[in-house]
Amino acid sequence: MSRAYLLLRTQIMNYLALNEIKQSGTKKKTMVITAVGVITFVLLFCIYNWLTALALVQLGKQDLIPAYMVSIASFAIFILTVLRSNGILFGSRDLDMLLALPVKFSEIITSKFLLMYLLHFVVAFVFMASGGIVWMMHTPLDMLQMVLYVISIFFVPIIPMCIASLLGLCIVYIASYFKNSNMFSLIFSFVALGVVGYGAVFILQSEAGIANVGAMLAGQITKLYPPAILFLDDARFHVSIRLGIFIALSTAVFYLFIHFVSMRYSALNDLASTSSKYRAKQKNVIKQRSPFVALYHKDFSLFFSSYTAVLNAGLGVILLSLFSIFLVLLSPEQLGKFIGMDHIHRFLPTYAPVLISAMLSLSCPAAFFISLEGKHIWIVQSSPISTKEILNSKLAVNLTLHAVAYCLVIIAIMTRIQMNTLQTVSTLLIPIAYSLFSVILGLFLNKKHPNFTWDNEMIIVKQSLPVIASSLISMAAVALPVLLHWFVSFPLLPLLWGVAIVITIASTFMYQTACRSAVI
């Protein structure tokens, strides 16, 4: 276990780039900004969970808070693990180095699993601590129950992480038999997430007809995540027995997972790293292209060759595309009922520009596109190509992704929703301004703060300064007019047009500044 601890410590230092931060003042500034972004997200989730717990208290169902928080936290951890397990747990680039060390497979997999565990423990803590405080404030003092609740926080991430890790590996295995294994892996991942999401919505709707609110909520919680039933009050079993069973179950799942994976870790890791098993005869054809087209094809292939990058940065585009398809196949009333939104035909004419802009801003691979070059950046640096052409090719790939989702949603909304002239023009033009702003901002920040020494793509895709800063700024630009409309009663569309003009000017300035600077 001491060697597993040393491996874990080393991986944490590499994952957070702690050694580089100590040696560089710029890295310290970057870490501070990144920390501010992470803390902001954590505070927002804490506020949301606090308000949710208070809503349960107002319904007189404060006893359901622990089970509710466990269920929602486990569901979130499951989704996040599917997005990141293949890259940390399996398919990592440091395996060759670790295999050369005098350590066992079980110690390697334990250290990697614990690294993922620490990342997801934050999620469990945010949900259960914020909701747990409200629960403890409105529940008669029972010291044993509260102590066990606090202890159980450390065990909540284990079961969903183990299940999601194996699911992610199965997806990669199935996709490996197709010609374009990476593309099919992405498709299977989104299908799996879609099935899980649909199942969650179906569960939440299936209990809606129950007259007893407590029974309805309890049914939803236990169906969404069955182990949460151990956190519900049950007169037949004392709380120490129920939570003891949960802790024992989580420990047993962890042990079985580590035992199974450590026995086959080399084969499983090769499976997650392998290229497609499909083989076909290929003709060597040399094609001559312009520098921009050649760079565009290279960057397009580079992006889609990264399972982690597409799965995380393409989520907004995928969600917007799915929304468009459902809006075409279903009536607005049916879609509104399905997603739990009444009067969607009144909501979309006003908020369509906000919805489209927010989803496009979530998909910004430009924020890590330069860093994604990694150790091969010297090829771009040594090529007789201008900075402008390099940046244009990376912008073009991101804008291509946005264009697909944008065209689908515009067609869907224009054919299914009645809007006046101003609403139509706003829906057409405002998302374009936000799309350009988020893409140019991400690329601008990535050019100023690149990272070519990463060992894991997750470092640049999820936790790099350009990604976090561009996400916060883009979301703030989307949220600002909405908040002013809600709390100050300013007209929404004029506010959106004002912000769109400002961010368009800012985009022009950032683009010109980036193109005038030296080559990457």
C-alpha positions in Angstrom: 0.0 0.0 0.0 2.9 2.4 0.6 4.0 2.0 -3.1 0.4 2.7 -4.2 0.4 5.8 -2.0 3.7 6.9 -3.6 2.2 6.3 -7.1 -0.9 8.3 -6.2 1.2 11.2 -4.8 3.2 11.3 -8.0 0.2 11.2 -10.2 -1.5 14.0 -8.3 1.6 16.1 -8.7 1.7 15.4 -12.4 -2.0 15.9 -12.9 -2.0 19.3 -11.1 1.5 20.2 -12.4 2.6 21.1 -8.9 6.3 21.0 -9.7 5.9 23.4 -12.6 3.9 25.8 -10.4 6.8 25.9 -7.9 9.3 26.8 -10.6 7.3 29.4 -12.6 5.6 32.6 -11.5 3.3 32.4 -14.6 2.2 28.9 -13.6 1.2 30.3 -10.2 -1.0 32.9 -11.8 -2.5 30.3 -14.0 -3.2 28.0 -11.0 -4.8 30.9 -9.1 -7.2 31.7 -12.0 -8.0 28.0 -12.5 -8.7 27.7 -8.7 -11.0 30.7 -8.9 -12.9 29.0 -11.7 -13.2 25.7 -9.9 -14.3 27.4 -6.7 -16.9 29.4 -8.6 -18.4 26.2 -10.0 -18.4 24.5 -6.6 -20.1 27.5 -5.0 -22.8 27.5 -7.6 -23.5 23.8 -7.1 -23.5 24.3 -3.3 -26.1 27.0 -3.6 -28.3 24.8 -5.9 -28.1 21.9 -3.5 -28.8 24.1 -0.5 -32.0 25.5 -2.2 -33.0 22.0 -3.2 -32.7 20.7 0.3 -34.6 23.7 1.6 -37.4 22.9 -0.9 -37.6 19.4 0.6 -37.8 20.9 4.1 -40.7 23.1 3.0 -42.5 20.0 1.8 -41.9 18.5 5.2 -39.7 15.8 3.7 -36.3 16.6 5.3 -35.8 12.9 6.1 -35.4 12.3 2.3 -32.5 14.7 2.0 -29.7 12.2 2.6 -31.1 9.7 0.1 -31.8 12.4 -2.4 -28.2 13.8 -2.2 -26.7 10.3 -2.5 -28.8 9.5 -5.5 -28.1 12.8 -7.4 -24.3 12.7 -6.5 -24.0 9.1 -7.6 -25.7 9.9 -10.9 -23.4 12.9 -11.6 -20.3 10.8 -10.7 -21.5 8.1 -13.0 -21.7 10.5 -16.0 -18.4 12.1 -15.1 -16.6 8.8 -14.9 -17.9 7.7 -18.3 -16.4 10.9 -19.7 -13.0 10.5 -18.1 -12.3 6.9 -17.1 -10.7 6.0 -20.5 -7.7 8.3 -20.2 -6.9 8.1 -16.4 -7.8 4.6 -15.4 -7.3 2.9 -18.9 -5.3 4.0 -21.9 -3.0 6.4 -20.0 0.3 7.3 -21.6 2.4 6.6 -18.5 1.8 2.8 -18.4 5.1 1.9 -20.0 7.0 3.9 -17.4 5.0 2.4 -14.5 5.5 -1.1 -15.8 9.2 -0.6 -15.6 8.9 0.0 -11.8 8.9 -2.8 -9.2 5.2 -2.5 -8.6 2.2 -4.8 -9.0 -0.7 -4.3 -11.3 -3.0 -4.0 -8.3 -0.9 -1.1 -6.9 -1.0 0.7 -10.3 -4.7 0.3 -10.7 -5.3 1.3 -7.1 -3.4 4.5 -7.4 -5.2 5.4 -10.7 -8.6 4.6 -9.2 -7.8 6.6 -6.1 -6.8 9.6 -8.3 -10.2 9.4 -10.0 -11.8 8.9 -6.6 -10.3 12.1 -5.2 -11.5 14.0 -8.3 -15.0 12.7 -7.9 -15.0 12.9 -4.1 -15.3 16.6 -4.5 -18.6 16.1 -6.4 -19.9 13.8 -3.6 -18.8 16.2 -0.9 -20.4 19.2 -2.7 -23.8 17.5 -2.9 -23.8 15.7 0.4 -22.2 18.4 2.6 -24.4 21.3 1.4 -27.6 19.2 1.6 -26.4 17.5 4.8 -26.1 20.8 6.6 -29.7 21.7 5.8 -30.8 18.2 6.9 -28.9 18.5 10.2 -30.4 21.9 10.9 -34.0 20.7 10.5 -33.7 17.2 12.0 -33.7 16.2 15.7 -30.1 15.7 16.9 -28.9 12.0 16.5 -25.2 12.0 16.8 -24.7 8.4 15.6 -26.8 9.0 12.5 -25.0 12.2 11.6 -21.5 10.7 12.2 -22.4 7.7 9.9 -23.7 10.1 7.3 -20.4 12.0 7.3 -18.4 8.7 7.1 -20.6 7.5 4.2 -19.6 10.5 2.1 -16.2 8.9 1.6 -17.9 5.8 0.2 -20.5 7.3 -2.1 -18.3 7.7 -5.3 -17.1 4.1 -5.3 -20.0 2.1 -6.8 -20.9 4.5 -9.6 -17.2 4.9 -10.5 -16.7 1.1 -10.8 -19.8 0.6 -12.9 -19.1 3.6 -15.2 -15.4 2.5 -15.6 -16.4 -0.9 -16.8 -19.1 0.6 -19.1 -16.5 2.9 -20.6 -14.2 0.0 -21.3 -17.1 -2.0 -22.9 -17.8 0.9 -25.2 -14.2 1.1 -26.4 -14.1 -2.7 -26.8 -17.3 -2.8 -29.0 -16.1 0.2 -31.0 -12.8 -1.4 -31.7 -14.4 -3.8 -34.2 -15.5 -0.9 -36.5 -13.5 0.8 -39.2 -13.5 4.2 -37.4 -13.2 2.9 -33.9 -12.9 6.3 -32.3 -16.0 7.7 -34.0 -18.1 4.7 -33.0 -16.7 4.8 -29.5 -18.0 8.4 -29.2 -21.4 7.4 -30.7 -21.7 4.5 -28.3 -20.7 6.8 -25.4 -23.4 9.4 -26.2 -26.0 6.7 -26.8 -25.2 5.2 -23.4 -25.4 8.6 -21.7 -28.6 9.2 -23.6 -30.2 6.0 -22.5 -29.2 6.7 -18.9 -30.5 10.2 -19.1 -33.8 9.0 -20.7 -34.1 6.4 -18.0 -33.7 9.0 -15.3 -36.3 11.3 -16.9 -38.7 8.3 -17.3 -38.2 7.4 -13.7 -38.9 10.9 -12.5 -42.1 11.1 -14.6 -43.3 7.6 -13.8 -44.0 8.6 -10.2 -45.7 11.9 -11.0 -49.2 10.5 -10.5 -48.8 9.4 -6.9 -50.8 11.6 -4.5 -48.4 11.1 -1.6 -45.5 13.5 -2.2 -43.2 11.5 0.2 -44.0 8.2 -1.6 -43.4 9.8 -5.0 -40.0 11.3 -4.0 -38.9 8.1 -2.3 -39.9 6.1 -5.4 -38.0 8.4 -7.7 -34.9 8.4 -5.5 -34.6 4.6 -5.1 -35.3 3.9 -8.8 -32.7 6.5 -9.9 -30.1 4.9 -7.6 -31.2 1.7 -5.7 -28.5 1.8 -3.0 -29.9 5.1 -1.9 -32.7 3.1 -0.2 -30.3 2.5 2.6 -30.4 6.2 3.5 -34.2 6.3 3.8 -35.7 5.9 7.3 -36.8 2.3 7.9 -38.2 1.3 11.3 -37.2 -2.3 10.6 -33.5 -1.6 10.5 -31.5 0.7 12.7 -29.5 3.5 10.9 -26.2 1.9 11.9 -27.2 -1.3 10.2 -28.4 0.4 7.0 -25.3 2.7 6.6 -23.1 -0.2 7.7 -24.5 -2.3 4.8 -23.8 0.6 2.4 -20.2 1.0 3.5 -19.7 -2.8 3.4 -21.3 -3.0 -0.1 -19.1 -0.1 -1.4 -16.0 -1.7 0.1 -16.8 -5.1 -1.5 -17.5 -3.5 -4.9 -14.1 -1.7 -4.7 -12.2 -4.8 -3.8 -13.9 -6.9 -6.5 -13.2 -4.2 -9.1 -9.6 -3.8 -8.2 -9.1 -7.6 -8.1 -10.7 -8.1 -11.5 -9.0 -5.3 -13.3 -5.6 -6.0 -11.7 -5.7 -9.5 -13.1 -6.3 -8.3 -16.6 -4.9 -4.7 -16.4 -2.4 -5.0 -19.2 -4.9 -6.5 -21.6 -7.6 -4.0 -20.6 -5.2 -1.1 -21.0 -4.1 -2.3 -24.4 -7.8 -2.5 -25.3 -8.4 1.1 -24.3 -5.3 2.2 -26.2 -5.7 0.0 -29.3 -6.6 1.2 -32.7 -9.4 -0.4 -34.7 -9.4 -4.1 -35.3 -11.0 -3.5 -38.6 -8.6 -3.8 -41.5 -9.3 -2.9 -45.1 -7.1 -2.5 -48.1 -6.1 1.1 -48.5 -4.7 2.7 -51.6 -1.9 5.2 -51.2 -3.1 8.3 -52.9 -1.1 11.5 -52.7 -3.4 14.6 -52.8 -2.2 18.1 -53.2 -4.0 20.7 -51.1 -3.6 24.3 -50.2 -1.9 25.1 -46.8 -5.3 26.0 -45.2 -7.1 22.9 -46.4 -4.2 20.7 -45.3 -4.1 22.2 -41.9 -7.9 22.0 -41.6 -7.8 18.3 -42.4 -4.9 17.7 -40.0 -6.7 19.6 -37.1 -10.0 17.9 -37.9 -8.3 14.5 -37.6 -6.4 15.5 -34.5 -9.5 16.5 -32.7 -11.6 13.4 -33.6 -8.6 11.1 -32.9 -9.0 12.1 -29.2 -11.9 10.3 -27.5 -11.6 12.4 -24.4 -11.5 15.7 -26.3 -14.6 15.0 -28.4 -16.6 13.5 -25.6 -16.1 16.5 -23.4 -15.9 19.4 -25.8 -18.6 18.1 -28.2 -21.3 17.7 -25.5 -23.0 21.1 -26.1 -23.2 20.5 -29.9 -24.6 17.0 -29.3 -27.2 18.2 -26.9 -28.3 21.0 -29.2 -28.5 18.6 -32.1 -30.6 16.1 -30.1 -32.9 18.9 -29.0 -33.4 19.9 -32.7 -34.2 16.3 -33.7 -36.7 15.9 -30.9 -38.3 19.3 -31.7 -38.8 18.1 -35.3 -40.2 14.6 -34.4 -42.4 15.8 -31.5 -44.7 18.7 -31.2 -43.5 21.6 -28.9 -46.2 20.6 -26.3 -45.0 16.9 -26.3 -41.3 18.0 -26.0 -42.1 20.4 -23.2 -43.9 17.7 -21.3 -41.0 15.3 -21.9 -38.4 17.7 -20.5 -40.7 19.1 -17.8 -41.1 22.6 -19.3 -44.6 24.0 -19.6 -45.5 26.5 -22.3 -42.4 25.8 -24.3 -44.0 27.5 -27.3 -43.9 30.7 -25.3 -40.4 30.1 -23.9 -38.5 29.4 -27.1 -39.4 32.6 -29.1 -37.8 34.7 -26.4 -35.1 32.5 -25.1 -34.0 30.6 -28.2 -31.0 32.9 -28.8 -29.9 32.3 -25.2 -30.4 28.5 -25.4 -28.5 28.2 -28.7 -25.7 30.5 -27.6 -25.2 28.7 -24.3 -25.0 25.2 -25.9 -22.5 26.5 -28.6 -20.4 28.1 -25.9 -20.1 24.8 -24.1 -18.4 23.2 -27.1 -15.2 25.1 -27.4 -12.3 22.7 -28.4 -10.4 25.8 -29.6 -9.6 26.4 -25.9 -7.2 23.4 -26.0 -6.6 22.9 -29.7 -3.1 24.4 -29.6 -2.2 22.4 -26.5 -3.6 19.2 -28.1 -0.6 19.3 -30.5 1.5 18.2 -27.6 5.1 17.2 -28.3 4.4 17.4 -32.0 4.0 21.1 -32.0 7.5 21.5 -33.5 6.0 20.3 -36.8 3.7 23.3 -36.9 6.4 25.7 -35.6 8.9 24.6 -38.3 6.4 24.7 -41.2 6.5 27.7 -43.6 3.0 28.7 -42.6 1.9 32.0 -41.1 0.3 32.3 -37.7 -2.9 33.5 -39.3 -3.3 30.3 -41.4 -2.6 28.1 -38.3 -5.2 29.9 -36.2 -7.7 30.0 -39.1 -7.6 26.2 -39.5 -8.2 25.6 -35.8 -11.0 28.2 -35.8 -12.5 26.5 -38.8 -12.7 23.1 -37.2 -14.5 24.5 -34.1 -16.9 26.6 -36.3 -17.7 23.6 -38.4 -18.9 21.8 -35.3 -21.0 24.8 -34.3 -22.4 25.1 -37.8 -23.8 21.6 -37.8 -25.7 22.1 -34.6 -26.7 25.7 -35.5 -28.2 24.7 -38.8 -30.2 21.8 -37.3 -31.6 23.9 -34.5 -32.4 26.9 -36.7 -34.4 24.6 -39.1 -36.2 23.0 -36.2 -37.1 26.2 -34.5 -38.2 28.0 -37.6 -40.4 25.2 -38.8 -42.0 24.4 -35.4 -42.2 27.7 -33.4 -44.1 30.9 -34.4 -41.9 34.0 -33.9 -42.1 37.6 -35.0 -39.6 39.4 -37.1 -37.3 40.6 -34.3 -37.3 37.2 -32.6 -36.5 35.5 -35.9 -33.6 37.9 -36.7 -32.3 37.6 -33.1 -32.4 33.8 -33.2 -30.5 33.8 -36.5 -27.7 36.3 -35.7 -27.1 36.5 -31.9 -25.9 32.8 -31.6 -23.4 33.5 -34.4 -21.9 36.4 -32.4 -21.6 34.2 -29.3 -20.2 31.3 -31.3 -17.4 33.5 -32.8 -16.7 35.0 -29.4 -16.4 31.7 -27.5 -14.2 30.1 -30.2 -11.9 33.1 -30.7 -11.6 33.7 -26.9 -10.7 30.1 -26.3 -8.0 30.1 -29.0 -6.7 33.5 -27.9 -6.3 32.2 -24.3 -4.8 28.9 -25.4 -2.2 30.7 -27.6 -1.2 32.8 -24.6 -1.1 29.8 -22.1 -0.3 26.6 -24.1 0.7 23.4 -22.5 2.7 20.9 -24.6 4.1 18.8 -21.9 0.9 17.0 -20.7 0.8 13.3 -20.0 -2.9 13.0 -20.0 -5.3 14.7 -22.4 -7.7 15.3 -19.5 -5.3 17.9 -18.1 -5.7 20.2 -21.1 -9.3 19.3 -21.9 -10.9 19.7 -18.5 -8.6 21.7 -16.1 -6.4 24.0 -18.1 -6.6 27.7 -17.7 -7.9 28.5 -21.2 -10.7 26.0 -20.9 -11.9 27.1 -17.5 -11.5 30.9 -18.2 -13.2 30.8 -21.6 -16.1 28.7 -20.2 -16.6 31.2 -17.3 -16.4 34.2 -19.5 -18.6 32.8 -22.2 -21.3 31.6 -19.7 -21.1 35.0 -18.0 -21.7 36.7 -21.3 -24.8 34.5 -21.8 -26.1 34.8 -18.3 -25.6 38.6 -17.9 -28.6 39.7 -20.1 -30.8 37.0 -18.7 -30.1 38.0 -15.1 -30.7 41.7 -15.9 -34.0 40.7 -17.5 -35.1 38.7 -14.5 -34.0 41.0 -11.7 -34.1 44.5 -13.2 -36.8 43.9 -15.8 -34.9 45.1 -18.8 -36.1 43.9 -22.2 -34.2 40.7 -23.0 -33.7 41.0 -26.8 -32.2 44.6 -26.7 -29.8 43.4 -23.9 -28.8 40.4 -26.0 -28.1 42.6 -29.0 -26.1 45.0 -26.9 -23.9 42.2 -25.5 -23.6 40.6 -29.0 -22.2 43.9 -30.4 -19.7 44.2 -27.5 -18.5 40.6 -27.8 -18.2 40.9 -31.6 -15.9 43.9 -31.2 -13.9 42.0 -28.5 -13.7 39.0 -30.9 -12.3 41.2 -33.7 -9.7 42.7 -31.3 -8.6 39.3 -30.0 -8.4 37.7 -33.5 -6.2 40.6 -34.8 -4.0 40.5 -31.8 -3.5 36.8 -32.0 -2.7 36.9 -35.8 -0.1 39.7 -35.3 1.8 37.8 -32.6 4.7 35.4 -33.3 4.1 31.9 -34.6 3.0 29.4 -31.9 
